[in-house]
Amino acid sequence: MVATTEEARAQRPAGLLRGFKNFLMQGDIVIIAVGLVIALAFSTLIGAFTTDIITPLVNAAGGGKATGIGFNVNGQYVNIAAFISAVIYFVIFMLVIYFLIVVPYRAIQRRRGVTVFGDPPPAQTCPACLSEGLPLGATKCRYCGTALTGAAAG
């Protein structure tokens, strides 16, 4: 039996919502969302740490002046202490993300039998077109069609 146009329109929103729900509930999407929320929370925490603790310490190391480490150029203050604090913020943030998100995620995926953030598999280079990344077992280059031999491994 063929559905009428009105029936099809009535069924479409439910199907779209169901598809969107299925998309959102995929394991990888949930993991990414949780990781982003955690990253934002740590970003705020580390931003406060660098602003309230690191920057004053860097300024104090610059002689204890109210302006900190920096200099004036045509009436504009170049704040080197703020840049040093931003670099420290970035390093701390990346370390936190690596040890609290990447390492556990890699361990979970390893238990599932999936390799993530690992070394790429060994590959060979085509001697004719110099394309890299061809699988070791390939007999022909996928780009130019040249026959590959054991000597083509790179």
Number of C-alpha atoms within 10 A of each C-alpha: 3 6 9 9 9 9 10 11 11 11 12 12 11 11 11 11 11 12 12 11 11 10 13 13 12 10 9 11 12 13 13 12 12 13 17 14 11 14 18 12 12 16 19 11 12 18 20 13 15 22 15 11 12 20 21 18 16 19 21 16 13 16 11 13 10 10 15 20 21 15 12 9 8 5 7 8 11 14 15 16 22 20 14 16 22 17 13 17 20 16 12 18 18 14 13 16 18 13 11 14 18 16 12 12 17 16 14 13 12 12 10 9 9 10 14 13 9 7 7 9 9 11 15 22 19 24 17 14 12 14 14 14 14 21 15 17 12 14 14 15 21 12 12 12 12 14 14 20 15 11 10 15 17 15
